[in-house]
């Protein structure tokens, strides 16, 4: 089958290793996150119980092993199985066998995580969930070390990075004016959902730097993605240079924020555009050729991969049309399998940071003179002296949802149940928090207040030692008690 010589991408062996192991590593993080958080958030006694969802909905938005019934024990079995499968790919074990072995392992990992996302409701309603699902499916068809990487799948990953970056860029250009007048990042480091340890330092950089950040972002997202499809111009590795630009911009986002695995998986996927020869030139310790044999792909494997490639090509029509649409959808899936999705984020930037602070008291009277104590979250800003922690690529789902509350979603059903669980001193719910001010005891009263948070200037920090300055905006949930 010499006429299929084009099929084998012999110069993408390193890219395959990075793609399969990297995506699997992030899937492992996602399954661990699920094990730690799913049950108190969505389990049998969670804030949005999956059994209740199954009773209300005759049809889920996509396939799930929980379609026929949910139990916390089954959830643990699914998450542990997915974690084990993902870990095996990280270690490179399936890749040692025939190409169908990593294919089966990664597709099984995809189906298990898809099962979780499809019952995860608002706690799994983030763009990086569908991105992980699509990435798991796509890299499954890269095969094993016994065959060269298929060029059609390598190009499919380029197309995924293009949609991810160009979609985000178009959302911004079509979104808030702050992206067009280059002022967006004068606010975003401060108001992003979950700041990181360096977010304040980034926010305090001069205005000219922030304008340069936005301009660089537009170039990286609106121009550079097209160059991913131009591997070489003469001796110049154009595609690899484009990938490097994408990777560098994502690394900046990693060190200045906490966007779960969104930035990390973009870094991993961008590696698809870096050929082995460039890896070897940059890092000589990496062999110029990982595989010494010249054996091509067997016919049955070519048929399987071309069928999958044709499926991805057909499904590309809907996100392509969305990219060109005047009313572009953000983070949308056009099929029940979360394949070939539309991506994008932060079309508008919040100008003021409002935090919902939950407090409780053991006092009999809930007046302002009562001893109100604040619950501490793991990632959400609270203590004005604390340095925000780096959590990404781990995803703190409750903390992220708390950020959305003051943005017009204050009366989400899960939040009411969350307050109830705190009044009950529910141990599983309290484990989602960083600090329980009552050490497991049930408060008599609970209230929620809105504060405006802003980063302290350097002078304010030197004077008070506080990294945040907060101002009370008002009470959003008055004193509430189980005792009436």
Phi, psi and omega per residue, in radians:
X1 nan 0.951 -3.097
X2 -1.093 -0.442 -3.113
X3 -1.208 -0.095 3.058
X4 -1.826 0.383 3.115
X5 -1.079 -0.506 3.125
X6 -1.151 -0.329 -2.991
X7 -1.198 -0.548 -3.012
X8 -1.615 2.092 3.113
X9 -1.639 1.396 -3.055
X10 -1.119 -0.326 -3.093
X11 -1.677 0.332 -3.112
X12 -2.197 0.462 -3.137
X13 -1.157 -0.768 3.121
X14 -1.130 -0.729 3.121
X15 -1.014 -0.723 3.123
X16 -1.068 -0.778 3.138
X17 -1.045 -0.791 -3.129
X18 -1.128 -0.768 -3.086
X19 -1.133 -0.922 -3.065
X20 -1.180 -0.828 -3.119
X21 -1.216 -0.681 -3.125
X22 -1.164 -0.830 3.120
X23 -1.109 -0.712 3.114
X24 -1.115 -0.666 3.118
X25 -1.087 -0.712 3.122
X26 -1.260 -0.564 3.016
X27 -1.112 -0.666 3.087
X28 -1.058 -0.774 3.077
X29 -1.039 -0.735 -3.120
X30 -1.129 -0.707 3.124
X31 -1.202 -0.663 3.085
X32 -1.124 -0.731 3.065
X33 -1.018 -0.713 3.117
X34 -1.131 -0.783 3.117
X35 -1.020 -0.654 -3.066
X36 -1.425 -0.443 -2.958
X37 -2.161 -0.387 -2.972
X38 -1.084 -0.807 -3.036
X39 -1.092 -0.840 3.097
X40 -1.207 -0.403 3.136
X41 -1.548 -0.718 -2.946
X42 -2.362 0.026 -3.072
X43 -1.305 -2.894 -3.077
X44 -0.978 -0.583 3.131
X45 -2.119 0.547 -3.068
X46 -1.438 -3.091 3.135
X47 -1.247 -0.602 3.040
X48 -2.274 1.399 -2.978
X49 -1.067 2.282 3.097
X50 -1.067 -0.695 3.097
X51 -0.972 -0.628 3.098
X52 -1.185 -0.695 3.081
X53 -1.043 -0.761 -3.115
X54 -1.178 -0.535 3.092
X55 -1.276 -0.622 -3.094
X56 -1.388 -0.635 -2.989
X57 -1.798 2.160 3.086
X58 -1.360 -0.309 -3.092
X59 -2.532 2.164 3.062
X60 -1.354 2.866 -3.099
X61 -1.287 -0.192 -3.141
X62 -2.937 3.095 -3.095
X63 -1.148 2.563 3.130
X64 -2.810 2.443 3.067
X65 -1.193 -0.224 3.134
X66 -1.541 0.023 -3.111
X67 -1.001 -0.589 -3.074
X68 -1.673 0.156 3.096
X69 2.466 2.505 -3.125
X70 -2.090 2.400 2.916
X71 -2.433 2.676 3.100
X72 -1.078 -0.571 3.128
X73 -1.150 -0.703 3.100
X74 -1.146 -0.684 3.105
X75 -1.024 -0.783 3.131
X76 -1.087 -0.729 3.140
X77 -1.094 -0.735 3.140
X78 -1.149 -0.812 -3.088
X79 -1.173 -0.718 3.128
X80 -1.158 -0.738 3.116
X81 -1.073 -0.772 3.113
X82 -1.102 -0.700 3.127
X83 -1.121 -0.721 3.138
X84 -1.133 -0.782 3.127
X85 -1.092 -0.768 3.137
X86 -1.114 -0.728 3.134
X87 -1.094 -0.621 3.132
X88 -1.122 -0.622 3.108
X89 -1.256 -0.680 3.082
X90 -1.012 -0.689 3.120
X91 -1.342 -0.207 3.103
X92 1.440 0.290 -3.062
X93 -1.241 -0.881 3.137
X94 -1.087 -0.497 -3.095
X95 -1.195 -0.225 3.124
X96 -1.374 -0.313 -3.085
X97 -1.671 -2.887 3.086
X98 -1.093 2.826 -3.061
X99 -1.091 -0.398 -3.134
X100 -1.289 -0.308 -3.111
X101 -1.220 -0.978 3.063
X102 -1.092 -0.501 3.077
X103 -1.050 -0.868 -3.120
X104 -1.154 -0.754 -3.102
X105 -1.107 -0.813 -3.107
X106 -1.254 -0.618 3.067
X107 -1.158 -0.665 3.078
X108 -1.117 -0.714 3.093
X109 -1.080 -0.755 3.090
X110 -1.027 -0.834 -3.105
X111 -1.142 -0.647 3.117
X112 -1.168 -0.752 3.134
X113 -1.267 -0.610 3.062
X114 -1.044 -0.666 3.102
X115 -1.051 -0.679 3.139
X116 -1.246 -0.823 -3.098
X117 -1.065 -0.659 -3.055
X118 -1.269 -0.159 3.009
X119 -2.071 0.095 -3.047
X120 -1.377 -0.173 3.068
X121 0.919 -2.472 -3.029
X122 -1.159 -0.441 -3.137
X123 -1.275 -0.271 3.075
X124 -2.106 0.473 -3.086
X125 -1.649 0.570 -3.090
X126 -1.800 2.661 -3.088
X127 -1.076 -0.537 -3.102
X128 -1.293 -0.215 3.044
X129 -1.219 -0.884 3.126
X130 -1.202 -0.521 3.089
X131 -1.118 -0.750 3.108
X132 -1.118 -0.721 3.116
X133 -1.073 -0.824 -3.135
X134 -1.115 -0.703 -3.122
X135 -1.150 -0.717 3.116
X136 -1.058 -0.780 3.135
X137 -1.096 -0.797 -3.033
X138 -1.174 -0.851 -3.076
X139 -1.248 -0.228 3.077
X140 -1.070 -0.501 -3.066
X141 -1.620 0.227 3.040
X142 -1.398 -0.192 3.048
X143 1.403 -2.846 -3.097
X144 -2.056 -3.081 -3.132
X145 -1.212 -0.155 3.136
X146 -1.425 -0.206 3.124
X147 -2.343 2.682 3.055
X148 -1.195 2.714 3.064
X149 -1.102 2.414 3.118
X150 -1.327 2.278 -3.094
X151 -1.106 -0.572 -3.117
X152 -1.142 -0.596 3.125
X153 -1.349 -0.633 3.049
X154 -1.038 -0.760 3.109
X155 -1.162 -0.621 3.096
X156 -1.071 -0.617 3.087
X157 -1.237 -0.666 3.030
X158 -0.998 -0.771 -3.130
X159 -1.111 -0.632 3.088
X160 -1.129 -0.793 3.115
X161 -1.120 -0.667 3.118
X162 -1.054 -0.859 -3.137
X163 -1.096 -0.668 -3.127
X164 -1.119 -0.834 -3.078
X165 -1.408 -0.891 -3.089
X166 -1.154 -0.644 3.084
X167 -1.063 -0.763 3.114
X168 -1.134 -0.672 3.124
X169 -1.139 -0.737 3.141
X170 -1.201 -0.623 3.065
X171 -1.016 -0.714 -3.111
X172 -1.230 -0.793 -3.133
X173 -1.091 -0.648 -3.134
X174 -1.475 -0.126 -3.030
X175 -1.633 -2.292 -3.032
X176 -1.180 2.643 -3.135
X177 -1.052 -0.478 -3.085
X178 -1.059 -0.445 3.090
X179 -1.352 -0.507 -3.125
X180 -1.463 -0.538 3.107
X181 -1.654 0.160 3.011
X182 1.182 0.461 -3.139
X183 -1.869 -0.004 -2.995
X184 -0.994 -0.723 -3.047
X185 -1.477 0.074 2.916
X186 -1.316 -0.287 3.132
X187 -1.977 -0.650 -2.855
X188 -1.090 -0.679 -3.132
X189 -1.046 -0.530 -3.117
X190 -1.503 -0.632 -2.987
X191 -1.793 -0.006 3.140
X192 -1.042 2.744 -3.033
X193 -0.918 -0.774 -3.098
X194 -2.478 1.669 -3.130
X195 -1.086 2.727 3.080
X196 -1.856 -3.098 -3.077
X197 -1.111 -0.402 -3.137
X198 -1.836 0.101 -3.075
X199 -1.133 -0.689 -3.142
X200 -1.119 -0.764 3.122
X201 -1.076 -0.679 3.103
X202 -1.139 -0.717 -3.133
X203 -1.103 -0.605 -3.066
X204 -1.436 -0.004 3.064
X205 -1.158 2.723 -3.059
X206 -1.135 2.787 -3.079
X207 -1.034 -0.659 -3.128
X208 -1.087 -0.594 3.122
X209 -1.183 -0.729 -3.139
X210 -1.122 -0.669 3.075
X211 -1.114 -0.682 3.081
X212 -1.137 -0.637 3.076
X213 -1.025 -0.833 -3.100
X214 -1.141 -0.771 3.120
X215 -1.073 -0.767 3.089
X216 -1.087 -0.656 3.101
X217 -1.093 -0.752 -3.140
X218 -1.094 -0.724 3.121
X219 -1.126 -0.790 -3.085
X220 -1.150 -0.519 -3.055
X221 -1.780 -0.424 -3.063
X222 -1.860 -0.356 -3.107
X223 -1.975 -0.922 -3.034
X224 -1.003 -0.696 -3.100
X225 -0.976 -0.530 3.126
X226 -1.145 -0.510 -3.081
X227 -1.327 -0.234 3.067
X228 -1.050 -0.472 -3.090
X229 -1.566 0.151 3.110
X230 -2.098 1.429 -3.037
X231 -0.986 -0.794 -3.076
X232 -2.453 2.492 2.854
X233 -2.162 1.757 -3.005
X234 1.106 -2.261 3.138
X235 -1.505 0.007 -3.048
X236 -1.591 2.133 3.125
X237 -1.421 1.383 -3.028
X238 -1.043 -0.802 -3.126
X239 -1.058 -0.704 3.132
X240 -1.158 -0.670 3.092
X241 -1.128 -0.729 3.090
X242 -1.071 -0.758 3.107
X243 -1.073 -0.699 3.130
X244 -1.085 -0.687 3.100
X245 -1.107 -0.789 3.099
X246 -1.045 -0.780 -3.101
X247 -1.118 -0.753 -3.122
X248 -1.130 -0.720 3.116
X249 -1.157 -0.630 3.109
X250 -1.223 -0.615 3.091
X251 -1.123 -0.635 3.071
X252 -1.103 -0.708 3.103
X253 -1.175 -0.590 3.126
X254 -1.136 -0.757 -3.071
X255 -1.400 -0.198 -3.129
X256 -1.983 0.088 -3.129
X257 -2.782 -3.025 -3.112
X258 -2.378 1.360 -3.083
X259 -1.822 0.864 -3.141
X260 0.843 -2.315 -3.107
X261 -1.755 0.226 -3.104
X262 -1.013 -0.889 -3.099
X263 -1.258 -0.679 -3.126
X264 -1.115 -0.726 -3.117
X265 -1.256 -0.512 3.058
X266 -1.153 -0.703 3.066
X267 -1.039 -0.803 -3.130
X268 -1.091 -0.825 -3.084
X269 -1.156 -0.617 -3.139
X270 -1.110 -0.394 3.117
X271 -1.086 -0.305 3.125
X272 -1.073 -0.402 -3.091
X273 -1.623 0.086 -3.130
X274 -1.834 1.938 -3.117
X275 -1.290 2.822 -3.115
X276 -1.000 -0.678 -3.101
X277 -1.082 -0.611 3.105
X278 -1.274 -0.727 3.057
X279 -0.967 -0.801 -3.102
X280 -1.143 -0.668 3.141
X281 -1.163 -0.648 -3.123
X282 -1.401 -0.735 -3.133
X283 -2.184 1.609 -3.066
X284 -1.015 -0.398 3.127
X285 -1.141 -0.380 3.075
X286 -1.408 2.155 -3.119
X287 -1.047 2.552 3.106
X288 -1.136 -0.510 3.103
X289 -2.368 2.051 -3.129
X290 -1.348 -0.586 -3.119
X291 -1.846 2.205 -3.121
X292 -1.546 -0.358 -3.139
X293 -1.462 2.775 -3.121
X294 -1.922 0.342 -3.101
X295 -1.207 2.310 3.122
X296 -1.539 -3.080 -3.121
X297 -1.325 2.441 3.093
X298 -1.240 2.718 -3.082
X299 -0.982 -0.731 -3.097
X300 -1.096 -0.614 -3.138
X301 -1.261 -0.650 3.082
X302 -1.062 -0.735 3.131
X303 -1.091 -0.804 -3.132
X304 -1.056 -0.831 -3.081
X305 -1.189 -0.719 3.135
X306 -1.153 -0.573 3.069
X307 -1.144 -0.773 3.103
X308 -1.134 -0.693 3.133
X309 -1.121 -0.693 3.106
X310 -1.114 -0.695 3.096
X311 -1.065 -0.819 3.134
X312 -1.109 -0.620 3.123
X313 -1.152 -0.803 3.130
X314 -1.090 -0.764 -3.116
X315 -1.208 -0.231 -3.122
X316 -1.274 -0.280 -3.100
X317 -1.039 -0.740 -3.057
X318 -1.211 -0.830 3.076
X319 -1.180 -0.538 3.081
X320 -1.126 -0.787 3.101
X321 -1.084 -0.637 3.135
X322 -1.154 -0.669 3.120
X323 -1.069 -0.557 -3.095
X324 -1.613 -0.111 -3.070
X325 -1.339 2.586 3.105
X326 -1.164 -0.692 3.096
X327 -1.786 1.369 -3.080
X328 -1.205 2.271 3.063
X329 -1.399 2.551 -3.139
X330 -1.960 2.266 3.115
X331 0.901 1.087 -3.099
X332 -2.121 2.442 3.042
X333 -1.885 2.380 -3.062
X334 -1.787 0.092 3.107
X335 -2.604 2.904 -3.025
X336 -1.345 -0.108 -3.075
X337 -1.808 0.037 3.129
X338 0.958 0.865 3.103
X339 -2.009 2.449 3.111
X340 0.911 1.172 -3.046
X341 -1.623 3.025 3.008
X342 -1.789 2.424 -3.068
X343 -2.213 2.890 3.121
X344 2.770 2.725 -3.110
X345 -2.751 2.606 3.014
X346 0.981 0.947 3.022
X347 -1.116 -0.488 2.987
X348 -2.248 2.686 -3.108
X349 -1.997 2.260 3.099
X350 -1.165 2.319 -3.082
X351 -1.558 -0.476 -3.134
X352 -2.217 2.463 -3.135
X353 -1.699 2.029 3.068
X354 -1.942 2.194 3.124
X355 -1.975 2.396 3.044
X356 -1.598 2.033 -3.121
X357 -1.829 2.169 -3.120
X358 -1.765 2.258 -3.106
X359 -2.238 2.664 3.080
X360 -2.375 2.837 3.084
X361 -2.524 2.624 3.059
X362 -1.632 -0.102 -3.086
X363 -1.215 2.688 -3.131
X364 -1.265 -0.559 -3.123
X365 -1.883 2.295 -3.054
X366 -1.608 0.568 -3.137
X367 -1.289 3.054 -3.122
X368 -1.150 -0.352 3.133
X369 -1.494 0.014 3.112
X370 -1.258 2.869 3.133
X371 -1.500 1.444 -3.133
X372 -1.434 2.282 -3.123
X373 -2.131 2.440 -3.012
X374 -1.626 2.349 3.013
X375 -1.345 2.423 -3.132
X376 -1.820 2.306 3.112
X377 -1.698 2.785 -3.065
X378 -1.272 -0.705 -3.067
X379 -2.100 -0.512 -3.117
X380 -1.192 2.331 3.131
X381 -0.995 2.416 3.115
X382 -2.595 -1.372 3.099
X383 -1.071 2.117 -3.039
X384 -1.234 -0.262 3.132
X385 -1.637 -0.297 -3.002
X386 -1.312 2.488 2.992
X387 -1.416 2.196 3.088
X388 -0.986 2.437 -3.116
X389 -1.535 2.747 3.020
X390 -1.540 2.028 -3.135
X391 -1.937 -0.578 -3.112
X392 -1.035 2.481 0.188
X393 -1.472 0.023 3.081
X394 -1.189 2.502 -3.043
X395 -1.954 1.994 3.050
X396 -1.568 1.714 -2.962
X397 -1.247 -0.722 3.124
X398 -1.107 -0.777 -3.128
X399 -1.060 -0.724 3.118
X400 -1.111 -0.747 -3.124
X401 -1.162 -0.532 3.095
X402 -1.101 -0.551 3.133
X403 -1.138 -0.568 -3.094
X404 -1.351 -0.332 -3.035
X405 -0.955 -0.896 -3.107
X406 -1.304 -0.033 -3.141
X407 -1.636 0.709 3.107
X408 1.532 0.184 -3.118
X409 -2.183 0.671 -3.016
X410 -1.149 -0.549 -3.015
X411 -1.818 0.733 3.044
X412 -1.134 2.404 -3.116
X413 -0.987 -0.653 -3.101
X414 -1.106 -0.542 -3.083
X415 -1.217 -0.666 3.082
X416 -1.083 -0.743 3.122
X417 -1.184 -0.631 3.103
X418 -1.029 -0.800 3.107
X419 -1.101 -0.681 3.096
X420 -1.076 -0.762 -3.138
X421 -1.121 -0.603 3.081
X422 -1.183 -0.703 3.082
X423 -1.092 -0.525 3.111
X424 -1.514 -0.066 -3.062
X425 0.915 0.794 -3.139
X426 -1.137 2.118 -3.018
X427 -1.091 -0.714 -3.120
X428 -1.114 -0.716 3.115
X429 -1.176 -0.723 -3.124
X430 -1.120 -0.476 3.111
X431 -1.213 -0.295 3.072
X432 -1.319 -0.237 -3.073
X433 -1.754 2.836 3.096
X434 -1.502 -0.522 -3.068
X435 -2.571 2.179 2.997
X436 -1.802 1.933 -3.052
X437 -1.183 -0.142 -3.100
X438 -1.984 0.152 3.047
X439 0.884 0.774 3.069
X440 1.632 -0.205 3.101
X441 -1.387 2.691 -3.132
X442 -1.509 2.237 3.075
X443 -1.230 2.699 3.087
X444 -1.410 -0.667 -3.133
X445 -2.266 2.692 3.112
X446 -2.408 2.531 3.034
X447 -2.559 2.829 3.099
X448 -2.270 2.295 -3.106
X449 -2.197 2.601 3.123
X450 -1.738 2.271 3.102
X451 -2.152 2.499 2.953
X452 -1.521 2.160 3.128
X453 -1.930 2.406 2.969
X454 -2.488 2.679 3.096
X455 -1.195 2.400 3.065
X456 -1.208 2.513 3.016
X457 -1.224 2.975 3.126
X458 -1.102 -0.662 3.121
X459 -1.169 -0.735 3.123
X460 -1.127 -0.649 3.125
X461 -1.177 -0.728 3.118
X462 -1.098 -0.579 -3.085
X463 -1.379 -0.760 -3.011
X464 -1.988 -0.228 -3.111
X465 1.257 0.320 -3.116
X466 -1.895 2.338 -3.134
X467 -1.512 -0.354 3.077
X468 -2.088 2.593 2.935
X469 -2.014 2.166 -3.099
X470 -2.176 2.548 -3.112
X471 -2.276 2.287 -3.135
X472 -1.157 2.228 3.096
X473 -1.692 -0.578 -3.127
X474 2.737 3.071 3.141
X475 -1.692 2.268 -3.128
X476 -1.838 -0.445 3.016
X477 -2.328 2.005 -3.123
X478 -1.215 3.013 -3.137
X479 -0.916 2.184 -3.073
X480 -2.231 2.454 -3.100
X481 -2.502 2.632 3.033
X482 -1.320 -0.285 -3.087
X483 -1.621 0.169 3.088
X484 1.682 nan nan
